[in-house]
Amino acid sequence: MNIYLATLAALVVYLVIAWFLGNLLHLHGRDLWVLRIGLSIIGVAAAAVFLWFKRKEQKEATGMNEPSGPAHAEVDALAVRPQYRPDAARAGRV
């Protein structure tokens, strides 16, 4: 729960900085709003990606991330298959 609060606090600080950055750069009108909205979208996306990875990391640590389904079995089968060896392919040639 603390990671969510820390991420929220960091996002709020980032959004406040993004809001006032346009004034510091002396932007007006459309340019100001494009900067504010663009930086806000980047900040929210970064926070979401960070929380997604942290949640995934926590699931893996607790063992809740059990692979299942036919796609996983297919990937496992392909990973176990031996690598292509050119010298073995040439052994049958004359």
N, C-alpha and C positions, 0 to 999 in steps of 0.2 A: 504494500500500500504506500510505503514511503517513496518508492520510485515514481509512482503516479503524481504524488504531490510535488516532488522535486522537478519532474518534467513540466508540470503545470506552472510552477513558479518560474522556471527558466523560460517557458514560452511567453508568459506575461511580460517578463522583463524584455525579451526580444521584441515583442509586439509594441511595447512602449518606445523602445529605441527606434524601431522601424517607423513608427508614427511621427516622431519628432525629427528624424533624419532628413525628411523632405524640407522642413523649415530651415535646418542648418545648411542645406545645399541651395537655399533660396529658390526653390521650385514653386511654381504657381499653376493653378488650373489643372488641366488634364495630366500634365507631367507629374504633378504631386500625387494625384490619385493612382496613377499607373504604378509609381514607385511603392506607395503604401500597400496597395492590393497585391502587387507582385511579391514584395517581401513578406507579407502576411501569409500568402499561399505557400511560399517556400518554408516558412517557419512552422506552419501547421503540418505540412507534409513531412518535414524532418522530425517533428515530435511524434507523429504517427508511426513513421518507420522505426524510430528508436524504440518506442513502446512495443511494436510488433516483434522486433528482434529480442528484446528483453523477455517478453512473454514466451517466445519460442525457446529461449535459453532456459527459462525456469521450467518449462514443460520437459525439456530434455534432462534436466537435472533431477527431476522427480520421477522420471521414467514413464510419464503419461503419453509420450509421443511414440506410440507403437505403430510401426508400419503395417498397413493392411491393404488388401485389394489385389486384383490381378496385375495392375500396372507395376506394383512393387515387385512382384514375383518375376515379371519379365525383365526388369532392370537387374535384379539379382542374377538371373540366368545369363544375361549378357555380360555382366561383370565377371562371372566365373569362367566364361569361355576363354580359352587360351589365346594369346596374342598371335597375330599373323607373323610367321617367320619366313623370310624370303629364302633362306638356305634350305629349309625343309621343302619348299615348293620346287626348288631347282633339283632336288635329289632324284626326281622321277624322270628328268629329261635326259636325252642322249647327247 
